[in-house]
Amino acid sequence: MSRYLALAAAAMGAAMLVPATASAADLVVYTSHGETTSSPILDAFKQAHPDINVTIVRGGTGEVVERLRAEAGNPTADVLWGGPTQTFEENAALFQAYESATDADMVTVDPNHIWHPYTVLLQPIIVSTKRVSADDMPKTQDDLVTAKWKELGSLIIPDPAKSGTGYTILSALSGDKGWEFVGNLAKDARIAPGSDDAFNAVRDGEAAVGWINEDLGAKWKAEGLPIEVIYPSDAVTGQVDAQAIVAGAPHLDEAKAFIDFLGSKASHEVVRDATIRRSARADVTPPTVLPELGSLNIVSPVDPRPVVVARFQEFLSK
Amino acid sequence: MRVWRDNWLLFTIVALVLCVATILLPQLRLLSASVIGDGGSFSMVHRGSGLEPVPEMSDQFQTEAVDKGNALKVTRGGGFALDISRMDRQTLRLSAAERIGTTDDGNGHLSLQLGGSSLAVTQQAPRGLFNRTAPDPLSASQEPDGSVVLKHAANAYLTFNDPGTRLTISNYIDFVTGNETVKATLNSLFISLSATLIAALIGVSLAYVVARFDVMGTNGIVFFATMASVSPPFLGAYSWRLLLGRNGVITNGLGVDFSIVGIHGVIWVIAWLVFPVIFLLSYSAFRGLDASHVEAAESLGANPAKARFSVEIPLAMPGIITGLYLATMAALSDFGTPRIIGLDLNVLPVLIYTSFLSEAGRNPALAATGSVVLVAISSLFLMAQQIYLAKRGFSVVSSRAIDRRPLSTTGQICALGFAGLVLFFAFVPHMTVLVTSFMEWRVGLPRFAFTLSNYTNMLESGLTPAWVTLSLGIAGTAVAFALGLGIAFVLVRKRYAVLAPVLSVTVMMPYVIPGTVLGIGLIMMFNEAPLQLTGTWFILALAYVIRNLPFTVKASEAALRQVHPALDEAAISLGARPLRVFLTVTAPLMLAGAVTGATLTFLHIVTELSSTIVLYRPPWKPMTAVIFENTLVDADFGVSAAQTILLMMIIYVPLYLVVRYGQSRRIENA
């Protein structure tokens, strides 16, 4: 038996050694961006800073934040790249302030310099053309409150308790149109356990109508999928995607260089062209397929998350 | 001391301590998390329109408007009373019968001391998307009369939170009165029972046909059913959705308005997932029948149908019931299927997972309560099974194996057609993934164009998940196998008073703990120094070992019972020490039986999803987690399809070898 135990101990010991070698890299970035978004930027960063070796750890926003929280005492990560600004504000203790020279070039800024804006992401309406005919297309958020959606396959709402995007949409709409409006929306709606589930449900026609992150909507539309993307004329919800330096980052100078690089005009142009996202820099023009910000009434979250979650829960149990 | 002289006693104690620390304590931790509530909180919002209470965010404290829009009174049992009135748009006055203390640690953490308790004050102010200024910070100043003046940001929500804890059953009350939680529980019960019922109809009838009639290719049918019994748990849901979803390949091709997404799809997919275990156990139960019983029935004048329902099925019932129990448990704890194909359908494992770990709000108390409820339900199922088996406590001494009845050509065709149809449905997912792994994927949907790029991409993007899976599979199997062997030896041969029975019960506990619950328990237990294992490779290995221990212990016990103790005694009488006897005599003799158990353990580990999805943190991400997540997001599944094929090879090659090896052994013995 002791032989087995020794073997097991050796196997475990070997496994524990591996993360130690991983942290020897020059810069560790946790990111929720997918391969297509991140790799052009990382290639450009490699050219600008050939001396810095970047290790990427990928995961959903919830996962990587959870991991940062677990590691708070002894962090391995230097930068969290990706996630709405609310995530950074709710977990401000996990990050440290850094006043990047590029912060001043952005359309919005964190006065505390914890997060550094990256892209602006709107949530237009997505409609399944498999379920909805051209005559029935909604034009405004108000159009989403009618009984006809239930017959056509329902409105799908990402649960604000489980999805940051769901929270952004409902908090912004309730701030703009009041809670009664959200209550009417929820009446016949289906509730998805995450934003990706809600997006995909409309793409596949499992649900008739919902909201979508505009970059994904534009991509799907270009691929000829059976969907329509509509910017409602009364109000469009939006959030800002950001990055921040982790509190106690082991490679602070490299992290600062990375943040400065992510804020640069060159990097923002790469992102815009690779992903159809609006840059948060004031001097980078938006992707041509997306409508001008000035033509839209942008609304953003008002009520904090616990209020939105609790009120929404109350509507559902009615 | 005896402990130092008896290696096995030492081993028993160490094993017991380890099992208690890794199995029992995490569950107790979960239980305690479900009965501990926080000290309560209350909130208010102060806008231009006035000061209003926010009852949705208040717990245990009562807030009532004294002067609507201008003043509030906050009370709590035990004499706590606080008056809050507005001074101007961003200033409030807090006063009480006694003096209110304030502390400010300079980092924006502000708290009030009042009536023996401390209240942490936080604010949340709305911020326009393109706003460039910070909300005004929160600050408190003490007034000479003992009241406090609180300055805050414009339009802020203010929350006062008592960080204390207390014992409460309110989590359970919320659970049984909450709409969502009750629905999730009922859905879970309905899905697991109806899926098991469908699986039983398919599995038991196929088992009967194959066991009692001379069907061609019986070995092949059994082998394919064994293969189906270890397929990755998320495979079915994803493939069926791809074929029969609203935008599915078949539904689009036929132009029908149908979707498998929903509760009917979950039941359908889970039924095909769990039918192999019912088939395999029923098959061996029917094969184990003694010929003389059936002959006796027939000689007493029973026709075949009567003999079937009054003799054969009742005698095979213990095996069938065990199969049903295992199937119900698998259906009840399945996380992947409802998550992929359920859309807005809530079931307990998904509810537990999403309330424990989600992008947005977390609710660990709800996760803990749900976990306790799920473990209670599965324990009830186990009790029902045990009571049934105890009542029917007979065993058949099979002296003469029953002969298979010959079949007419029509009968042969019918039997083969039935078996073929069942196996076809069971392998639809595998075939779908195989085909789509050679197809071009764009924006999450396959296109009809042949390509090898999925495989080349898989090789380029790195095989890290495959190595994580393999290393966990091998290490986990080795440890579970070694521990299982040792524990089984202690339980069968040593039978220490108190220690052995306690060890036996503890080791079997994971049998009723669903993977999601096990994972959450381990996180709660091992999230703090000096035992901080969360996010490492090691915690995954630990979870897999624990989850498979009941099976390795049972398999080793069965193998051990076949090795006669006289052989041990012979070795001891020749002067060998106990450990040496075990390693050189007992272990080699039981090895053949145990290899099969170890293989199954390996297969369970590499296909494990429900605990993996809770426990893994990048970069320690096994293949199951990678593939599963790609089914949920708008990722191109092509590479994941290729990875699934690789995973199937990791599963089916060892399985094939074991079946071959096992069969040739049987022939040698015969």
Interface residues (C-beta under 8 A of the other chain):
Chain A: M1 S2 R3 Y4 L5 L7 A8 A11 M12 A15 M16 V18 P19 A22 Y30 G34 E35 V57 R58 G59 G60 T61 G62 E63 V64 E66 R67 A70 E71 G73 V107 T108 V109 D110 P111 N112 V120 K130 I156 P160 A161 K162 S163 G164 G166 Y167 G175 R190 I191 A192 P193 G194 S195 D196 D197 F199 N200 A201 R203 D204 G205 E206 A207 L216 K219 W220 E223 L225 P226 G238 Q239 V240 I298 S300 P301 V302 D303 P304 R305 P306 V307 V309 A310 R311 Q313 E314 L316 S317
Chain B: N7 F11 S43 V54 E56 M57 Q124 P126 R127 G128 L129 F130 N131 R132 T133 A134 Y157 T159 G178 N179 E180 G245 R246 N247 S259 V261 R339 L343 D344 N346 V350 T354 S355 L357 S358 E359 A360 G361 N363 R442 V443 G444 L445 S461 S471 A475 A478 V479 A482 G486 N527 A529 Q532 T534 G535 T536 W537 F538 A541 L579 F582 L583 R617 P618 P619 K621 E629 L632 V633 D634 A635
